[in-house]
Amino acid sequence: MAVFLFYAYRVLKRPMTLIISLLLPVALAGGVFAQYQAATSVSVTVAVPDTTLRAFVLDRLHGEDVATDVVSSDKVGSATGVVLEIKSSAEEVLDDPDGVDATVSGASTGAAAALLAVRLNALVSTIQYSAGQSTSLSEFKSTLRSVEEAKDPVTVTRTVIGNEDSTILVSTFNMIVFVMLLLTMTNILMFMRDKANSTTQRILVSARSTLSYHVQIVGVYAAIGAAQLAVMVLAMQYLFRVDIGLQPARLVVLFVAYALLNVFGICLGMLIVSATTKVSVGRIAVTAIVLPLCMLGGALWPSSIMPEWMRTIAWVLPTRWVTALNEHLFSGFAVTQWDVWRPVLLLVAACALLFALLRRVPADRV
């Protein structure tokens, strides 16, 4: 227990370690959350000087579920999001329905904006059709009012299949995989300095055995991994107001998986320490291990965008097991117990293998 407390104090007393382990995950989650909100929130600006046409468009748009904000403005230059501009007056539209001066712009900001642009073009088409069926301005206005009051012949309800927050949850918790491994593998440099200064050998004297030493070191980083995930869960729930949506049992599985991933990282790091005493070699090893693990494992970007052969290789990586677990847990769909427990069992096997290798390391190389 003395080794556990000693290294826990050494790790946590460093300001940069606290920033990376606690604040960086929350900051990255905030970035993901902001990007997600920007991609799913769509505003529409209606720049229509004619009062009759503007009233018709605004009435049809209010309550439209694809638009989060509807603004009436006379200046297109200051508008944001998707913009509908109709320069023609009701009289001009009545005289020449096909020549109406109407444009829809700013529709290249995502799928939701494109859907809204289709809706706006449909409104312009409705105005043109109503004008073509009318013989006078009063009849045209009456036709528009009847369209406003009429119910749509087909009622369309948009629903999200599964968890509507799945994208932000998976992206955020995958990012934690990267931060966790980066922190854990970077901390092996501390052990290398201890080894070079014979500090490790003096610490081993106080431990009952090298096995006890490794168990306590692993315990430190397993606790840090669990703490990181706890901070992230609290931030998502109370800071960003995103419901995790996991039952207590599934949440426990998630904590176990991240703790095991941290155990895997520190065991791998300790094996590197046993192979060299040079800090410069350690830095190269950290980069050479962390980046492929995170890039191929889907922690930095979705695995679905990678080539098939890379996705196949990724399934031997512990990072991919954790990101796959995130996809299953946060999808909102029913998943089998095997889908949930398979990543955990694979992580247990990987940690057991590395621990077996650590036990074979002579005490003078620890």
Salt bridges, closest charged atoms under 4 A:
GLU64 OE1 - ARG119 NE 3.25
ASP65 OD2 - ARG158 NE 3.27
ASP152 OD1 - ARG60 NH2 2.91
ASP194 OD2 - ARG10 NH1 2.62
GLU308 OE1 - ARG311 NH2 2.40
GLU327 OE2 - ARG320 NH1 3.40
ASP339 OD1 - ARG342 NH2 3.70
